[in-house]
Amino acid sequence: MLGGINNALFLQSLGGFLALLVFIPLLRWTFDSPSVKAERVRRREIKKSLRRLKRK
């Protein structure tokens, strides 16, 4: 090619960006952030304390 654009390489790079656009939300959905984990722990502790109060 005499100074032209490599169409295959261009399309491949666009495909990479599209894959990232799909991959990033997928990873965010599958892996929780630390704040979500802390919230779950706090919720479990509240449930445990409520169970203890109900037993009395």
C-alpha positions in Angstrom: 0.0 0.0 0.0 1.3 3.4 -1.0 0.5 5.6 2.0 -3.0 4.3 2.4 -4.9 3.2 5.4 -4.8 -0.4 6.5 -8.5 -1.2 6.7 -8.1 -4.5 8.5 -6.0 -3.0 11.2 -8.5 0.0 11.6 -11.4 -2.4 11.9 -9.6 -4.6 14.4 -8.8 -1.6 16.6 -12.5 -0.5 16.5 -13.4 -4.1 17.5 -11.1 -3.8 20.5 -12.8 -0.7 21.7 -16.2 -2.3 21.3 -15.0 -5.4 23.3 -13.9 -3.1 26.1 -17.3 -1.3 26.1 -18.9 -4.7 26.7 -16.2 -6.1 29.0 -16.1 -3.2 31.5 -19.7 -3.3 32.6 -19.5 -7.1 32.8 -16.6 -6.9 35.2 -18.3 -4.3 37.3 -21.4 -6.5 37.5 -19.5 -9.7 38.5 -17.1 -8.2 41.1 -18.4 -6.2 44.0 -16.8 -3.1 45.2 -15.5 -3.0 48.8 -18.3 -0.7 49.9 -20.9 -3.2 48.8 -19.1 -6.0 50.8 -19.0 -3.8 53.9 -22.7 -3.1 53.5 -23.4 -6.8 53.4 -21.4 -7.4 56.6 -23.3 -4.6 58.3 -26.6 -6.1 57.2 -25.7 -9.5 58.5 -24.7 -8.1 61.9 -28.1 -6.3 62.1 -29.9 -9.5 61.3 -27.9 -11.4 64.0 -28.7 -8.8 66.6 -32.4 -8.9 65.7 -32.4 -12.7 66.0 -30.8 -12.4 69.5 -33.5 -9.9 70.5 -36.3 -12.1 69.3 -35.0 -15.0 71.3 -35.2 -13.1 74.6 
